[in-house]
Amino acid sequence: MIPGMDPKMLKQAMKRMGLKQEELDALEVIIKCKDKDIIISEPSVIKVNMMGQENFQVSGKITERKLEVFDEDDIQTIIGQTGCTKDQAKNALEQEKDLAKAILRLKSQ
């Protein structure tokens, strides 16, 4: 908002400039990056349409969650060391979050 400007006048000015603003009732916003997820809880989300171009303004409580990424080489190493299936290797990696611990887990089963 512009201080001292009547909200009705501001709305008319925005309309003349081709700006449309809409508040969305969002519960959570998640931005997925290559190595992490950014989670915005209790968000305030505003969608702004300016001459056909849509933009989103998001604010709220921000937390980050680091993603563990394992590649095909890790999975093949586990299979080679333990003789397990590909699915078993993936599950062990997801649970242990560590290559060596995943191998030890599968060898002890």
C-alpha positions as CSV (number, residue, x, y, z in Angstrom):
1,M,0.0,0.0,0.0
2,I,1.1,3.5,-0.6
3,P,0.8,5.6,2.6
4,G,-1.9,8.3,2.5
5,M,-3.6,6.9,-0.6
6,D,-7.2,5.8,-0.5
7,P,-7.4,2.0,-1.1
8,K,-10.2,2.5,-3.6
9,M,-8.1,5.0,-5.6
10,L,-5.1,2.6,-5.5
11,K,-7.3,-0.2,-6.9
12,Q,-8.4,2.1,-9.7
13,A,-4.8,3.1,-10.5
14,M,-3.8,-0.5,-10.6
15,K,-6.6,-1.3,-13.0
16,R,-5.5,1.5,-15.3
17,M,-2.0,0.1,-15.3
18,G,-3.2,-3.4,-16.1
19,L,-2.4,-4.8,-12.7
20,K,-4.7,-7.4,-11.1
21,Q,-4.0,-8.7,-7.6
22,E,-5.5,-11.7,-6.0
23,E,-4.8,-13.2,-2.5
24,L,-4.7,-17.0,-2.5
25,D,-5.7,-19.2,0.4
26,A,-2.6,-21.4,0.5
27,L,-1.8,-23.8,3.3
28,E,1.9,-24.4,2.4
29,V,4.4,-23.4,-0.3
30,I,7.2,-25.8,-1.3
31,I,10.0,-24.7,-3.6
32,K,11.9,-27.7,-4.9
33,C,15.6,-27.1,-5.6
34,K,18.2,-29.5,-6.8
35,D,19.8,-30.1,-3.4
36,K,17.0,-28.8,-1.0
37,D,13.4,-28.0,-0.5
38,I,12.3,-24.6,0.8
39,I,9.1,-24.9,2.8
40,I,7.0,-21.8,3.6
41,S,4.4,-22.5,6.2
42,E,1.5,-20.2,7.2
43,P,2.1,-18.4,3.8
44,S,0.6,-15.2,2.6
45,V,0.4,-15.6,-1.2
46,I,-0.5,-12.9,-3.6
47,K,-0.9,-13.5,-7.3
48,V,-0.2,-10.4,-9.4
49,N,-1.2,-10.3,-13.1
50,M,0.4,-7.5,-15.0
51,M,-0.6,-7.4,-18.7
52,G,-0.9,-11.2,-18.9
53,Q,2.3,-11.9,-17.0
54,E,1.6,-13.8,-13.7
55,N,3.9,-13.4,-10.7
56,F,3.6,-14.7,-7.1
57,Q,4.6,-12.9,-3.9
58,V,5.1,-15.3,-1.0
59,S,5.9,-14.6,2.6
60,G,5.7,-16.8,5.7
61,K,7.7,-19.0,8.1
62,I,10.6,-20.4,6.1
63,T,12.4,-23.7,6.7
64,E,14.8,-25.7,4.6
65,R,15.1,-29.4,4.1
66,K,18.3,-30.7,2.6
67,L,17.8,-33.6,0.2
68,E,20.1,-36.6,0.2
69,V,21.0,-37.5,-3.4
70,F,22.4,-40.9,-4.3
71,D,23.5,-41.7,-7.8
72,E,23.4,-44.9,-9.7
73,D,27.1,-45.7,-8.8
74,D,26.1,-45.8,-5.1
75,I,23.3,-48.2,-5.8
76,Q,25.6,-50.4,-8.0
77,T,28.2,-50.4,-5.3
78,I,25.7,-51.7,-2.7
79,I,24.4,-54.4,-5.1
80,G,28.0,-55.5,-5.8
81,Q,28.9,-55.7,-2.1
82,T,25.7,-57.3,-0.9
83,G,24.1,-59.1,-3.8
84,C,20.8,-57.4,-3.0
85,T,18.2,-56.1,-5.5
86,K,18.2,-52.6,-6.9
87,D,15.0,-51.8,-4.8
88,Q,16.6,-53.1,-1.6
89,A,19.7,-51.0,-2.3
90,K,17.6,-47.8,-2.8
91,N,15.6,-48.5,0.3
92,A,18.7,-49.0,2.4
93,L,20.2,-45.8,1.1
94,E,17.0,-43.9,1.9
95,Q,16.9,-45.2,5.4
96,E,20.5,-45.0,6.3
97,K,21.5,-41.8,4.3
98,D,25.0,-43.2,4.1
99,L,26.6,-45.7,1.7
100,A,28.7,-47.6,4.2
101,K,25.8,-47.9,6.7
102,A,23.5,-49.1,3.9
103,I,26.0,-51.9,3.0
104,L,26.4,-53.0,6.6
105,R,22.7,-53.0,7.1
106,L,22.1,-55.2,4.1
107,K,25.0,-57.6,5.0
108,S,23.6,-58.1,8.5
109,Q,20.2,-59.2,7.3
